[in-house]
Amino acid sequence: QVRVVESGGGLVQPGGSLKLPCVPEGESFTPYVMVWYRQALGKQREFVASTPAFGFPDFADRDQGRFAISGDNTKNTVYLRIDSLRTWDTAVYYCNSRGTKFDWGQGTQVAVSS
C-alpha cells in the first residue's frame, strides 16, 4: 500500500506563506486527482484543494485566492501553497488521492500565530 508523506509545516506569523509538499511514496501521483485536506484541533477533516480533474484545480470557497495547488512530475510531488496565512489556517494538513486510495500520512502541522 502506498503511503503519502507531507512536510513543510511550521510556526508562521499571520500574513506569511508556506509551501507544503506531498509525496506518495512508491507511486506516481499523475494518474490521480490529488487532494489536500486539513484538520484543526477538535474539528473534522475538511477539504482544502485538489488538482485538476478536467481543466482547473478546485478550492474550498472560503480560500479562493490564498491557496494554490501544483504538481512537479520530476519530483513526484504535489504542492499546496498558502499565502496570507491567518490564525484559522492553523491545522494539520494532509494529502491523499481523491477517493483516498493511499494510506494516510502523518500530516504536517501548520501553526499561525504572532
Disulfide bonds with the S-S distance in Angstrom:
Cys22-Cys95 1.68
